[in-house]
C-alpha cells in the first residue's frame, strides 16, 4: 500500500515555501517533501540544525525576507537552479498585529502589510514567469479567518488578510490562462506555532486563553484541542496537487466552523 494517493504525488515537483522555519510553513514544507516534492524554504529567521528530518527530506533552507524583492528573487532563482523549475509556491510568511488602529504606528502598519501582502505579491510576481515556462503551477496563500470575517482585536492584520483573499481571487482570474491556479487557506486558531505562542505568552492566564480559542471553533470544541499545523498543511497539499486541478480562486476555511457564525452553546 502506498502512503501517498497518486493524485497527491508530488514527485518531480519543485516547491517554494516562505516562512517555512516554524509552524504551518514548517509542517507544509515537511508534508510536501514527504509527498515527493523538492522543497525550498525561505525564512528571515531560519532555525539552525533542525532535528525533524529536513535533511532526510532534502529540504533546502535559505535566509529570505519576503519584504525584500532581491531576497525573493534569490529564493526563486535557487529553486530554479538547484531544483530545475518551479511548480508550487506557498506564500506562508506572516506576522500578527494585535493593536487598535489608533495605536498603530506607520512602521507597524508597513511591517504587517509588507510581510502579509507585499511578500505574497513579490513572490507571486517572480514565480509566475517560471511557472509559465514549465506549463503551469499552483500558488497557495496563507490568509486567515480574519480575511473572511475581520476581528475587533487586530484590524491591521484583518486588513492584510482580507486583501490577500482579494489578491488570491484576482491573480487566479488573470493567470488561469497560463494553467496557474491560485488559492488560499483561511485557518482559525492554530496551536503550536510561533505566532500563536507569542499571543498566548502575552495572556494573563495562558490556559484560559487556550480554552477561549478552542471554544470559538465548534469542531475544535468537540475535539477539545486547537487546529494543528499539519491539518492546515493537508489542505495546502490538496490545493497544490493534481487532486484540485479544477480548483482556483477559492479560500478554504480550516477553522472547525469558526467563520460560520455564533457557535451553539456548550
Ligand atoms: P509562525 O510565526 O510559526 O510562522 C511564521 C513564519 O514566517 C516564521 O517562521 C517567521 O520567521 C516567518 N516570517 C515572518 N516574517 C517574515 C519575513 N518578512 N520574511 C520571511 N519570513 C518571515 O506562525 P504560523 O501560525 O505558522 O503562521 C503562518 C501563516 O499562517 C501566517 O501567514 C499567519 O498569518 C497564518 N495564520 C496563522 C494562524 C494561527 O493561528 N497560527 C491562523 C491563521 C493564519
Boltz pocket constraint, residues with backbone or C-beta under 6 A from the ligand:
constraints:
  - pocket:
      binder: B
      contacts: [[A, 18], [A, 19], [A, 20], [A, 21], [A, 22], [A, 23], [A, 24], [A, 25], [A, 42], [A, 43], [A, 44], [A, 45], [A, 46], [A, 64], [A, 65], [A, 66], [A, 67], [A, 91], [A, 92], [A, 93], [A, 94], [A, 95], [A, 96], [A, 115], [A, 142], [A, 143], [A, 144], [A, 145], [A, 186], [A, 187], [A, 188], [A, 189], [A, 190], [A, 191], [A, 192], [A, 193], [A, 194], [A, 195], [A, 196]]
      max_distance: 6.0
